[in-house]
Amino acid sequence: MPNPEALTEEMWQAILTNDASYDGQFFYAVKTTGIFCRPSCKSRPPNKKNVGYFRTSQQAVSAKFRPCKRCKPTGQRLPDDEWVALVTEYIDTNYAEALSLEILAVICHGSPYHMHRTFKRVKGITPVEYIQQVRINQAKEKLISSNKPVGEVGVDVGLSNTPYFITLFKKKTGHTPASYRQLQQHNMKEAFENGKQHEFTTLLDDNHT
Ligand SMILES: [Zn+2]
């Protein structure tokens, strides 16, 4: 899979000034989001260190970058489900960072309103609900697999406000993080002991036959 090449300073200036005279000469690709654009794209300029370029849009596509919904660098519209897949992937990898509908919309090149509606139509839940779902699922795992204090687990999943983390967790799971951890650890202990008992009775059965 070919990687984008390093930008020249001239290209970077063209991107910053949305200079349409460079359109068609190169396409810039943002590695963190997997989106590529025309130089004139009105989307917020990305961080330079995450940007490279391709000479043609076909090269960008074959390197698995997806066309920006806003500047349509292939001349075609990115289908909604692909755009939503891109937003979903971004949330899945960046759930620990600050995320909101506005931030996502800027990063994934669309308006907040359009993103909210499209996401909900494709996935059945809103982007904000999806962010919460990913964070709570991650928190569940971290509560069971570590002894980190609840507040730290919250920080790890992007919910650094501990009272808010506890309230949201309870709303989504019916338990506080602390009682969820206790319950799961209790269940696991029980399963372990039942397992041992089971092994023991199996052993006895084997001896009888
Ligand atoms: Zn664009």
Residues whose N, C-alpha, C, O or C-beta is under 5 A from the ligand:
A	BS01	ZN	F36 C37 R38 C41 S43 C68 R70 C71
